[in-house]
Amino acid sequence: MNYLDFEKPLAEIEGKAEELRAVARENPEMDVEKEAAALDKKAGELLAQLYAGLTPWRKTQVARHPDRPHCSDYIKALFTDYMPLAGDRNFADDLSVMGGMARFNGKAVMVIGHEKGNDTKSRIAHNFGMARPEGYRKAIRLMDMADRFGLPVITFIDTPGAYPGKGAEERGQSEAIARSTEKCLALKVPLVSIVIGEGGSGGAVAFATANRVAMLEHSIYSVISPEGCASILWKDSNKMREAAEALRLTAQDLQELGVCDWVIREPVGGAHRLPQDAIKSVGLAIETMLSELVDRPGDDLRKGRRQKFLGMGAKGLAA
């Protein structure tokens, strides 16, 4: 288990319980289960207490937890007959974006998402979920295909933001993001998006301009990272806690603002503690959201999606 800094007291208690059980395994005559169970109970109470009142910065830390389920985990668990598709038919295949045709509850869909990787080697290969222009152009190609064949599109968002490297800028990063966002708005098939970890800036919007946007309970979605915001506003990245408060980046804030349509509950302690439970909850949310959209005419889906995003913030401007 990888523990976050605010979970250190929890790590000590769970560590002591495991130490007792390790001693008992080496000395079968010792009976430590009563003491270990008491520690487990104490740890459970502390875990619930810690996660009952997470600050925006702590939610940011949970959203970035390396053990959270990633896009590949959701695809493996929720979809069948997954056929990955690669390349943008122009420059290269970007491994930070994965996608392809699959079946969800027996029905054909197109699934696309950011993939961060789950160890050092895979994280480097997937560029930590930061897509290059060819990643967005691959997504556009897949969305075009889905539109042509009438396949609902499901996207998983988990990125700190689009890759800001020199090569990406030379190959038209901003243009690729804009065209991906435009393609989302133009689709005549249902489009549902789930923020499963980080939703960073335009790199997330390019996949999440959807009919329905859901967020896991401890995920975040913002125009800039708290560290980046702090560096700009206060010239001090260590003020990320204040920035996280000001950005209103939590799922609960964004539901209140009308950006997020559905907050998906996570297991106590976050999705990384019980990943299969979290994945199951996401699957149920996708099923419900798609059921609301699949029978609607294509023009209505596109019009509703456009009106939804054009209307964001209008109430505040009117006031």
Residue, then its C-alpha position, 0 to 999 in steps of 0.5 A: m500500500n502506498y500511503l499519502d502524507f496525511e495517511k501516516p497515522l493510518a499507516e502506523i496502525e495498519g503496520k502494527a496489525e500486520e506486524l502482529r500477524a507476521v509474528a503469529r505466522e512465524n509462531p503459530e502458538m501465539d494468538v494475536e488475532k484479538e489485538a490485531a482485530a482491535l487495531d483493524k477496527k481503529a484503522g477503519e475508524l481513522l480511515a473513515q474520519l480522514y476521508a469524511g472531510l478531505t480538503p481540495w488539496r487532499k482530494t488532489q493527492v487522492a486523485r493522483h494516487p498511483d494505485r487508483p484504477h487506470c483506463s486500462d483497468y476499466i476497459k479490462a473489467l467493464f468491456t468485452d471484445y475490446m479491439p484496440l486501434a492505433g495511430d493517427r494516420n499522420f505521424a505516430d501512435d501516442l500510447s498516452v491515449m488508448g482506444g478502440m471498439a468494444r462491447f459494453n453490456g453486449k452492445a457495440v461502443m467506442v471507448i477512448g481514454h488517457e492511460k498513465g501506466n502503473d509502474t515506472k516503465s509503463r508510466i514512461a511509455h505512456n508519458f504519464g497520461m500527457a497526450r501529444p497531438e497525435g494522441y488527440r488526432k487518434a481520438i478524433r479518428l476513433m470518434d469519426m469512426a464511431d459517428r459513421f457506424g452509430l457507436p456510442v462513445i465512452t471516454f475516461i479522463d485521467t491526465p495532468g494536461a496535454y504534453p507541453g514539449k517542444g515537439a508537441e507544440e511544433r506538431g500543433q498541440s493546440e490545434a489538435i486539442a481544439r479539433s478534438t473538442e470540436k469533434c466531441l461537439a459535432l458527434k451525433v451519437p451519445l458521448v459520456s465521459i468519466v473523470i477517473g483521476e485528474g482532469g487537467s486543462g484542455g487536455a481533459v476538455a478534448f475528451a470530456t465535452a460530452n452529453r454526460v460528464a461524471m466524476l469519481e468522488h475524489s477526482i479533480y477537474s480544473v483549468i490548471s493544476p494547483e501548483g501551476c496556479a500557485s506559481i502564476l498567482w503567488k509566484d510560489s508553487n508551495k501555495m498549492r493548497e490555497a490554489a486548490e481551494a480557489l480553483r473549486l476543482t472537486a467533483q462536489d464543487l463542479q456538480e454544484l457549478g453544473v460542470c459535472d452531472w454525476v458524482i460516483r461514490e468511491p469506497v471508503g479510503g478511495a478507489h485505490r483501496l477497493p479498485q474492483d468496487a470503484i470499477k463496478s460503480v463506474g460501470l453502473a453509472i455508464e449504464t445509467m447515462l447511456s440508457e438516458l441517451v441511446d434512443r435520442p435522435g442524433d441531431d438532438l444529441r448534438k444540439g443538447r451537447r452544444q447548448k449544455f456547454l454554451g450555457m455554462g456560466a450564463k447564470g453567473l454572467a446574468a447576475 
